[in-house]
Amino acid sequence: MKSLVAVWTEAKRASAQAAPYDVAVIGAGVFGSWTSHHLRSAGKRVIMIDAYGAASSRASSGGESRVIRCAYGVDEIYSRFAQKSLEQWKELGRRVNSALFQQAGVLHLGGKGDGNIAASAGVLAKLGIPHQKLNQAELMKRFPQFFLGDIDQAIFEPESGALMARRSVQMLVREMSQSGLELVLEPVLPPSANGRMDSVKTAGGRTISAGAFVFACGPWLPKMFPAELGQRIFPTRQEMFFFGLPAGERRFTVPAMPCWIDPNNLYGIPDLENRGMKIANDEHGPPIDPDSADRLIPKESLAAMRKRLGARFPAMKNAPLVESRVCQYENSANGDFLLDKHPSIDNVWLAGGGSGHGFKHGPAVGEYLAGRILGTQPPEPRFSFASKGTVQKRSVY
Ligand SMILES: Cc1cc2nc3c(=O)[nH]c(=O)nc-3n(C[C@H](O)[C@H](O)[C@H](O)COP(=O)(O)OP(=O)(O)OC[C@H]3O[C@@H](n4cnc5c(N)ncnc54)[C@H](O)[C@@H]3O)c2cc1C
């Protein structure tokens, strides 16, 4: 007769083999959520696990708003991803009956002879994406709230704009939960498998078995896979400022004010939902720990940003700070995404490297990764693990 221990061990093995889920997605940020959505749309049984909940204040996807634009200079692959994603964002907004996308337009400012403007215009024309080229005189007439200074030309994308980021991800996850998705709120422990993985363990002691695993852990990827990603994903501290508009002022709200991207590493989003005009520096900040970092803005940063704000928008030079946020980019070496199999665990997938521009692409990233997992999508070399360097040298913006 078998001992009780032997019976229990066999039962445990059998339950591990008959994994109740096809795919476990670890991370309910924008990449994990859209990957889950596309896997479920293909009929797969998916479970999601997140340490802090969907698009939490610690996550890169947890901000109020994100720019969605299609101009990417010569990097056509991202223009295509953005174009495809915008349709899916709009569709999500219609399904959940919420204004997740704000069609503010996006204005790309450029100096004299800025090659990026010409390259973007070429790609947008090729893809049939509406855009207008503006010279300095046209810019002054159309957007008088800007002080142009060194700005000589621009491209305006009238059909792009801003996404209500945190809300969009939380609504997508809620939509999936309402149709049966299980979301576990616990940290997953770093895996130690080689070859193939049957299950992950949570800090609370739960074992979750699945046929495949997607680690969409954003800035936590280096902690999850220190050997593979400790030197390949660089989380950096990024500060965002919301300045209050003068009372009754409408020049900095939609439709007068677009989202804008400045060649001097600055970008902004108009006042949305009366929260103030957002402005941020796009240069990479210092390293950050997404678990333990305090998220306060030092006085010096505020003073520096107020100066830059006043220089570009004279009417805002005395505007009060009404809100601020500290978030983190999760940069790959050059800004290309990482969407690939783990180099030594066959059924583990890595999704990250959003590098300060990933949010808008969530739907296309999810579709791409779901396709890779299902075997219907050919690999894109730029998203491969093998292409990820260990020295930061940004080339995708
Ligand atoms: C300041 C700022 C401005 C930006 N602006 C733009 C913009 O204008 N346009 C644009 O397109 N993009 C922008 N981005 C980039 C974009 O927001 C990110 O690339 C994107 O949100 C990354 O999403 P993610 O799903 O990879 O990561 P995250 O959103 O960070 O999600 C990762 C998730 O994994 C979970 N997790 C981690 N470890 C574990 C674990 N062990 N167990 C369980 N769960 C775990 C976390 O809790 C988290 O929810 C910006 C980013 C920042 C910070």
The ligand as an SDF file (V2000), in Angstrom:
LIG
                    3D

 53 58  0  0  0  0  0  0  0  0999 V2000
    7.3880   59.9090  -16.4350 C   0  0  0  0  0  0  0  0  0  0  0  0
    7.0360   58.9900  -17.5450 C   0  0  0  0  0  0  0  0  0  0  0  0
    6.4890   59.5020  -18.7080 C   0  0  0  0  0  0  0  0  0  0  0  0
    6.1980   58.6690  -19.7690 C   0  0  0  0  0  0  0  0  0  0  0  0
    5.6210   59.2010  -20.8720 N   0  0  0  0  0  0  0  0  0  0  0  0
    5.2220   58.3960  -21.8700 C   0  0  0  0  0  0  0  0  0  0  0  0
    4.4850   58.9240  -22.9470 C   0  0  0  0  0  0  0  0  0  0  0  0
    4.1700   60.1260  -22.9860 O   0  0  0  0  0  0  0  0  0  0  0  0
    4.0950   58.0740  -23.9240 N   0  0  0  0  0  0  0  0  0  0  0  0
    4.3880   56.7580  -23.9060 C   0  0  0  0  0  0  0  0  0  0  0  0
    4.0110   56.0480  -24.8250 O   0  0  0  0  0  0  0  0  0  0  0  0
    5.0870   56.2160  -22.8710 N   0  0  0  0  0  0  0  0  0  0  0  0
    5.5000   56.9990  -21.8590 C   0  0  0  0  0  0  0  0  0  0  0  0
    6.1650   56.4770  -20.7880 N   0  0  0  0  0  0  0  0  0  0  0  0
    6.5930   55.0580  -20.7900 C   0  0  0  0  0  0  0  0  0  0  0  0
    5.5200   54.1140  -20.3560 C   0  0  0  0  0  0  0  0  0  0  0  0
    4.7290   54.6620  -19.3180 O   0  0  0  0  0  0  0  0  0  0  0  0
    6.1620   52.7890  -19.9130 C   0  0  0  0  0  0  0  0  0  0  0  0
    7.0530   52.3470  -20.9320 O   0  0  0  0  0  0  0  0  0  0  0  0
    5.1120   51.7250  -19.6680 C   0  0  0  0  0  0  0  0  0  0  0  0
    4.1240   52.1890  -18.7760 O   0  0  0  0  0  0  0  0  0  0  0  0
    5.7800   50.4650  -19.0880 C   0  0  0  0  0  0  0  0  0  0  0  0
    4.7800   49.5290  -18.7880 O   0  0  0  0  0  0  0  0  0  0  0  0
    5.1450   48.0920  -18.2370 P   0  0  0  0  0  0  0  0  0  0  0  0
    3.8800   47.3210  -18.2640 O   0  0  0  0  0  0  0  0  0  0  0  0
    6.3210   47.5410  -18.9510 O   0  0  0  0  0  0  0  0  0  0  0  0
    5.6610   48.3390  -16.7260 O   0  0  0  0  0  0  0  0  0  0  0  0
    4.8540   48.7560  -15.4140 P   0  0  0  0  0  0  0  0  0  0  0  0
    3.7400   49.6340  -15.7100 O   0  0  0  0  0  0  0  0  0  0  0  0
    5.8490   49.2280  -14.4140 O   0  0  0  0  0  0  0  0  0  0  0  0
    4.2380   47.3860  -14.9050 O   0  0  0  0  0  0  0  0  0  0  0  0
    5.0160   46.3880  -14.3000 C   0  0  0  0  0  0  0  0  0  0  0  0
    4.1470   45.6850  -13.2870 C   0  0  0  0  0  0  0  0  0  0  0  0
    4.8380   44.5320  -12.8070 O   0  0  0  0  0  0  0  0  0  0  0  0
    4.5010   44.3520  -11.4600 C   0  0  0  0  0  0  0  0  0  0  0  0
    5.5260   43.5300  -10.8200 N   0  0  0  0  0  0  0  0  0  0  0  0
    6.8390   43.7960  -10.7850 C   0  0  0  0  0  0  0  0  0  0  0  0
    7.4950   42.8180  -10.1090 N   0  0  0  0  0  0  0  0  0  0  0  0
    6.5500   41.9230   -9.7220 C   0  0  0  0  0  0  0  0  0  0  0  0
    6.5930   40.7070   -9.0000 C   0  0  0  0  0  0  0  0  0  0  0  0
    7.7200   40.2160   -8.5230 N   0  0  0  0  0  0  0  0  0  0  0  0
    5.4270   40.0580   -8.7760 N   0  0  0  0  0  0  0  0  0  0  0  0
    4.2620   40.5390   -9.2450 C   0  0  0  0  0  0  0  0  0  0  0  0
    4.1750   41.7060   -9.9450 N   0  0  0  0  0  0  0  0  0  0  0  0
    5.2950   42.3820  -10.1780 C   0  0  0  0  0  0  0  0  0  0  0  0
    4.4560   45.7840  -10.9070 C   0  0  0  0  0  0  0  0  0  0  0  0
    3.7110   45.8670   -9.7130 O   0  0  0  0  0  0  0  0  0  0  0  0
    3.8370   46.5390  -12.0610 C   0  0  0  0  0  0  0  0  0  0  0  0
    2.4310   46.6690  -11.9200 O   0  0  0  0  0  0  0  0  0  0  0  0
    6.4690   57.2870  -19.6910 C   0  0  0  0  0  0  0  0  0  0  0  0
    7.0080   56.7630  -18.5200 C   0  0  0  0  0  0  0  0  0  0  0  0
    7.2720   57.5980  -17.4500 C   0  0  0  0  0  0  0  0  0  0  0  0
    7.8230   57.0120  -16.1940 C   0  0  0  0  0  0  0  0  0  0  0  0
  1  2  1  0
  2  3  1  0
  2 52  2  0
  3  4  2  0
  4  5  1  0
  4 50  1  0
  5  6  2  0
  6  7  1  0
  6 13  1  0
  7  8  2  0
  7  9  1  0
  9 10  1  0
 10 11  2  0
 10 12  1  0
 12 13  2  0
 13 14  1  0
 14 15  1  0
 14 50  1  0
 15 16  1  0
 16 17  1  0
 16 18  1  0
 18 19  1  0
 18 20  1  0
 20 21  1  0
 20 22  1  0
 22 23  1  0
 23 24  1  0
 24 25  2  0
 24 26  1  0
 24 27  1  0
 27 28  1  0
 28 29  2  0
 28 30  1  0
 28 31  1  0
 31 32  1  0
 32 33  1  0
 33 34  1  0
 33 48  1  0
 34 35  1  0
 35 36  1  0
 35 46  1  0
 36 37  1  0
 36 45  1  0
 37 38  2  0
 38 39  1  0
 39 40  1  0
 39 45  2  0
 40 41  1  0
 40 42  2  0
 42 43  1  0
 43 44  2  0
 44 45  1  0
 46 47  1  0
 46 48  1  0
 48 49  1  0
 50 51  2  0
 51 52  1  0
 52 53  1  0
M  END
$$$$
